[in-house]
Amino acid sequence: MVHPAPGPVRPRGSDLLMWAGLVWWAGQHSTTALVWVLVATVAATLPTFASLSAAGAGATRRNGGPLGKTERCALVVLGCAIPTWLPWVCALVVLGSVATTALRLRSARAELAAP
């Protein structure tokens, strides 16, 4: 009997497949796009890492922020629909991911510092 993957594994797996496909596509078309996709791929992991780190330290695991999974996927769809925009779309993913990470870490720090 096959057991379904636990909750956090499925979204990470789908993210991995999405970014892997985008890396492959960008590698076939443009070095600039490939570099931006690789940077965005790494940046997209930061909000989850921040949330899990905060939860490990005893804070609430947060999922909100300006660029969550839904917004990230919408941007990737836009980049796929208009490939010339892909480097700009990836730049938005990087900026949004860094902003989301910063907000999550700031909230966790405030929660952990509270008496």
Secondary structure as UniProt FT lines:
FT   TURN            7..8
FT   HELIX           9..29
FT   HELIX           31..43
FT   TURN            44..45
FT   HELIX           46..56
FT   TURN            57..58
FT   HELIX           69..81
FT   HELIX           83..85
FT   HELIX           86..113
//
